[in-house]
Amino acid sequence: MTFVIELNNIGVSFLRSGNLDDAFDSFEVAVELMKQTTANKEQRAVRRRSVSQPLSVLRAKYEQGNTKLRGLDKECECFVSKAAIKLLEGVDLADDLWVSSILLFNLALSLHLMGLKRGKEVLLHKALKLYILSKNLIMQHLEEKEDKGVTRINTRLMTSILNNMGHISYELREYGASRAYFEGLTSMVAQWNARQRQNSEEFKGLLLNAIVLRQPPAAASA
């Protein structure tokens, strides 16, 4: 299913350039297509036709240079993990839990940034639900790997998810949930090796969030 890879990676390019709407469209189609990977063989031809038009439109926008760097109109005060994840060519799409967790994270990230940019809490709520789904798929993936004797988890992806979940919960004034997410984040960051920590703005941002945003603002706790 190379469409899934191409759509995801086009979405990553859109997101990195600040083109959030087209990034969201790309990730959304990739997620829908991934959902259909378990469909019956006779449905595959229909699936190819259904995805060909949105893919061609998104590809055309990408090739026409619509990814020119614009930046976001409004930067949030707290650190958000904005690094969308590309899928490498040849990735095993049969590993559907892992691939789906990445697609959902990217889709959630696009909604997260759109919500911050436009000041719409409804988008943050949707993003939070998708982050939770992504996290749950990672845990299911880990459980399957543990049955095969593999216990390693991708700490970078999980820290990004926990940080962004904590940030959204804080923005939505759900301080109990935010604290729980940042406590989990602290444990994950502690697993980063020296090379990951060295000169890493991401590490500093994650650590600062875990310290500062773990507690509600003074006005809320008063």
C-alpha positions as CSV (number, residue, x, y, z in Angstrom):
1,M,0.0,0.0,0.0
2,T,2.4,2.7,-1.2
3,F,-0.5,5.2,-1.2
4,V,-0.4,5.2,2.6
5,I,3.3,6.0,2.7
6,E,3.0,8.7,0.0
7,L,0.0,10.4,1.6
8,N,1.6,10.3,5.0
9,N,4.9,11.8,3.8
10,I,3.2,14.4,1.7
11,G,1.3,15.4,4.9
12,V,4.5,15.6,6.8
13,S,5.9,18.0,4.2
14,F,2.7,20.1,4.3
15,L,2.9,20.2,8.1
16,R,6.5,21.2,8.3
17,S,5.7,24.2,6.0
18,G,2.8,25.3,8.1
19,N,0.2,24.2,5.5
20,L,-2.1,22.6,8.2
21,D,-5.2,22.1,6.1
22,D,-3.6,20.1,3.4
23,A,-1.5,18.2,6.0
24,F,-4.8,17.3,7.8
25,D,-6.3,16.2,4.5
26,S,-3.3,14.0,3.6
27,F,-3.2,12.3,7.0
28,E,-7.0,11.8,7.1
29,V,-7.0,10.0,3.7
30,A,-4.0,7.9,4.8
31,V,-5.7,6.9,8.0
32,E,-8.9,6.0,6.1
33,L,-6.9,4.0,3.6
34,M,-5.0,2.2,6.4
35,K,-8.3,1.2,7.9
36,Q,-9.2,-0.6,4.7
37,T,-6.0,-2.7,4.6
38,T,-7.9,-5.6,6.3
39,A,-10.7,-5.4,3.8
40,N,-11.5,-8.3,1.5
41,K,-9.5,-8.7,-1.7
42,E,-12.4,-8.0,-3.9
43,Q,-12.8,-4.5,-2.3
44,R,-9.3,-3.4,-3.2
45,A,-10.1,-2.2,-6.7
46,V,-12.8,0.1,-5.2
47,R,-10.3,1.3,-2.6
48,R,-7.8,2.3,-5.3
49,R,-10.4,4.3,-7.2
50,S,-11.7,6.0,-4.1
51,V,-8.2,7.2,-3.1
52,S,-6.9,8.1,-6.5
53,Q,-8.6,11.5,-6.8
54,P,-7.7,12.9,-3.3
55,L,-4.2,11.6,-3.7
56,S,-3.7,13.2,-7.1
57,V,-5.0,16.5,-5.8
58,L,-2.7,16.5,-2.8
59,R,0.2,15.4,-4.9
60,A,-0.4,18.2,-7.3
61,K,-0.5,20.8,-4.6
62,Y,2.7,19.4,-3.2
63,E,4.5,19.4,-6.6
64,Q,3.2,23.0,-7.4
65,G,5.2,24.3,-4.5
66,N,2.3,24.9,-2.1
67,T,4.7,23.8,0.7
68,K,6.5,27.1,0.7
69,L,7.5,27.9,4.2
70,R,5.0,30.2,5.8
71,G,5.2,29.3,9.5
72,L,2.4,29.4,12.0
73,D,0.5,32.5,12.6
74,K,0.6,32.1,16.4
75,E,3.2,30.2,18.4
76,C,2.0,28.7,21.6
77,E,3.8,29.6,24.8
78,C,4.5,26.0,25.9
79,F,6.5,23.4,24.0
80,V,4.5,21.2,21.6
81,S,6.2,18.2,19.9
82,K,5.7,19.3,16.3
83,A,7.9,16.7,14.6
84,A,5.5,14.7,12.3
85,I,6.8,11.3,11.5
86,K,7.6,10.1,8.0
87,L,7.2,6.5,6.9
88,L,10.2,5.0,5.1
89,E,9.7,3.4,1.7
90,G,9.4,-0.4,2.2
91,V,7.9,-0.1,5.7
92,D,6.0,-3.3,6.6
93,L,2.4,-2.2,6.4
94,A,1.4,-5.6,7.7
95,D,2.6,-4.2,11.1
96,D,-0.7,-2.3,11.2
97,L,-0.7,-1.4,14.8
98,W,2.6,0.5,14.6
99,V,1.9,2.1,11.2
100,S,-1.6,3.2,12.4
101,S,-0.2,4.7,15.6
102,I,2.1,6.9,13.5
103,L,-0.7,7.9,11.1
104,L,-3.0,8.8,14.1
105,F,-0.2,10.8,15.8
106,N,0.4,12.8,12.6
107,L,-3.4,13.4,12.2
108,A,-3.7,14.4,15.8
109,L,-0.7,16.8,15.5
110,S,-2.3,18.6,12.5
111,L,-5.5,19.1,14.5
112,H,-3.5,20.1,17.6
113,L,-1.7,22.9,15.7
114,M,-4.9,24.0,13.9
115,G,-6.7,24.3,17.3
116,L,-3.9,26.4,18.7
117,K,-3.6,28.6,15.6
118,R,-7.4,29.2,15.3
119,G,-8.2,29.2,19.0
120,K,-10.8,26.4,18.7
121,E,-11.1,24.0,21.6
122,V,-13.2,21.6,19.6
123,L,-10.1,20.8,17.5
124,L,-8.0,20.3,20.6
125,H,-10.6,17.8,21.9
126,K,-10.5,15.9,18.6
127,A,-6.7,15.9,18.7
128,L,-6.6,14.6,22.2
129,K,-8.9,11.7,21.3
130,L,-6.6,10.8,18.4
131,Y,-3.4,11.0,20.6
132,I,-5.1,8.6,23.0
133,L,-5.9,6.2,20.2
134,S,-2.3,6.4,19.0
135,K,-1.0,5.7,22.5
136,N,-3.3,2.7,22.9
137,L,-2.1,1.2,19.6
138,I,1.5,1.6,20.7
139,M,0.7,-0.3,23.9
140,Q,-1.1,-3.0,22.0
141,H,1.9,-3.2,19.6
142,L,4.2,-3.5,22.6
143,E,2.1,-6.3,24.1
144,E,2.4,-8.2,20.9
145,K,6.1,-7.7,20.8
146,E,6.5,-8.8,24.4
147,D,4.9,-12.1,23.5
148,K,7.8,-12.5,21.1
149,G,10.4,-11.5,23.6
150,V,10.8,-7.8,22.5
151,T,10.3,-5.2,25.2
152,R,11.7,-2.1,23.7
153,I,9.3,0.8,23.1
154,N,9.9,3.9,20.8
155,T,10.5,6.4,23.6
156,R,10.6,9.4,21.2
157,L,7.1,8.8,19.8
158,M,5.6,8.1,23.2
159,T,7.2,11.2,24.8
160,S,5.8,13.3,21.9
161,I,2.3,11.8,22.5
162,L,2.4,12.2,26.3
163,N,3.7,15.8,26.0
164,N,1.1,16.8,23.5
165,M,-1.7,15.1,25.5
166,G,-0.5,16.9,28.6
167,H,-0.4,20.2,26.8
168,I,-3.9,19.9,25.4
169,S,-5.3,18.9,28.8
170,Y,-3.6,21.9,30.4
171,E,-5.0,24.2,27.7
172,L,-8.5,22.7,28.3
173,R,-8.1,23.2,32.1
174,E,-8.2,19.5,32.8
175,Y,-5.3,19.8,35.2
176,G,-5.6,16.3,36.8
177,A,-5.2,14.6,33.5
178,S,-2.5,17.0,32.5
179,R,-0.5,16.2,35.6
180,A,-0.9,12.4,35.0
181,Y,0.4,12.8,31.4
182,F,3.4,14.9,32.4
183,E,4.3,12.4,35.2
184,G,4.3,9.7,32.5
185,L,6.4,12.0,30.3
186,T,9.0,12.5,33.1
187,S,9.4,8.7,33.2
188,M,9.8,8.4,29.5
189,V,12.3,11.3,29.2
190,A,14.4,9.7,31.9
191,Q,15.0,6.8,29.5
192,W,16.6,9.1,26.9
193,N,20.3,8.4,26.4
194,A,23.0,11.0,26.6
195,R,23.1,11.5,22.9
196,Q,19.4,12.2,22.7
197,R,19.7,14.7,25.5
198,Q,22.8,16.6,24.3
199,N,22.0,19.9,22.7
200,S,18.4,18.9,22.2
201,E,15.9,21.7,22.3
202,E,13.2,19.1,22.3
203,F,14.5,17.5,25.5
204,K,14.7,21.0,27.2
205,G,11.1,21.7,26.1
206,L,9.8,18.4,27.3
207,L,11.5,18.7,30.6
208,L,10.3,22.3,31.1
209,N,6.7,21.2,30.4
210,A,6.9,18.3,32.8
211,I,8.1,20.7,35.5
212,V,6.0,23.8,34.8
213,L,2.7,22.4,33.5
214,R,2.5,19.6,36.0
215,Q,0.8,22.0,38.4
216,P,-2.3,24.1,37.6
217,P,-1.9,27.9,37.3
218,A,-2.1,29.8,40.6
219,A,-5.5,31.2,39.8
220,A,-7.0,27.8,39.1
221,S,-5.5,26.2,42.3
222,A,-6.6,29.1,44.5
